[in-house]
């Protein structure tokens, strides 16, 4: 607040062509590109472009993570594929993980079908993610609209038993949960523009604001970050709603979308 980044960028020292290091991008995805000969596919080129862009904009670090996925999602991938580019750019790129491992479990398991074995499996995967150096569980989601016919629609209750378990694990390791959402205070019809843009979006979506508060209340030591704040596809993610949620939940944070 009150910081003039434009002034700082214009006054950057010529001795450092990268400019001042002022920011951390807390939510970034890499896109696969064709490898040598067009056979294999790699994140290396995307990581090179990302770091070059960070240098131009004065961004010190970026947290890189897979998008939220359901089982078998086309284009989905596990975080292990990011590890080589993270390690080779240590100090600039930071690992976030869970979108390719934990998200499919939560999205694909009905709440009443959660067993002790499933809970143990999720905890095992989450612990491995932390051991591999992830600084955030992400990208997770409770509601993700589809924006084309090949893009999946994802929805799950925020207070799903596996989300509550993940909150306990996140609290134990002090690793935040990066959460994609759309604000739905009460069950509602999916906005018509979203129905037109993709046949994957259902006619109606379930309420998630009450469930989000139950997730936040479950373990106050679990920090949850609502990502893409300022991007609203339901019309209900208003400053008033966010102000109320932030005021009632000290473990809730927002990351802005630019």
Phi, psi and omega in degrees: 000131177077009182262130184267087182292326179298317179297317181296321180294318180293332182262016182300143180292136178293343179289340180239096184297344180281348182080180182290142177267104188243336192229166172234124174275114189270002184205104183217141174247147171259146180252133178292143177230156180301138178275187180304130180078358179078004183279291181279167178237149190214154174267357187301312182296320178297321179294321178297316180295321180298312182296322177297319178294319177300319179299317181293327185263359179075030179267124185284313184222159173221135175272120184251134184209158173288155174288165175293140186223153166257166183301133177073015183294129177301134180081000179284160180203160179269155184294336180304333180288343177272340188304316181299318181287330176293312184294324181283349178235040181303136183097340179247319181248139183237141185276132164240144186206155179134335181297330181261351183239308184277321181301313179300326179294315182291315181291331187262002182244112176303144184305322182277002179253005181287122179248172177298324180293320179293319177299318180295321180295316179297317180296321178298316180294318180295320179295322177296321178299317179294317180297329180280002171101009179294138179256000178203146170272113183189171349276127175261168179208151168247339174201120180225112180288157175269140182241005169196171187296337180264000184258125186283153169267133182232133179205138176204154179294134180299330181262027173305141182306326180285332174291321177296320177296317179298324177299320179294318179294317179299319179294319182298323183257000183056045178246116183294161173255122180269113193238115172279136180207168166230135185285122177226093182296325179216156180310137186211161173288140175296130180308137185304320178302326179286328176293324181287324187284336180206133176287351181283340179284133182284172179291326182224155176234151184278155174298144177224348180296313178299319179294325177298318179294324177295322176297316180295324182282339184300317179212105185292347177276352178272116180273130181239128182249118175279118184268163177065028178301131185106348176252109191233116182254359177248342184088002184248355178274071185269160174303323180297316179296313180298321179298318179294316181295316179294323180292328182269344188229096183294347179262013178256138179224162179235139173247129186275144175262128178252000000 
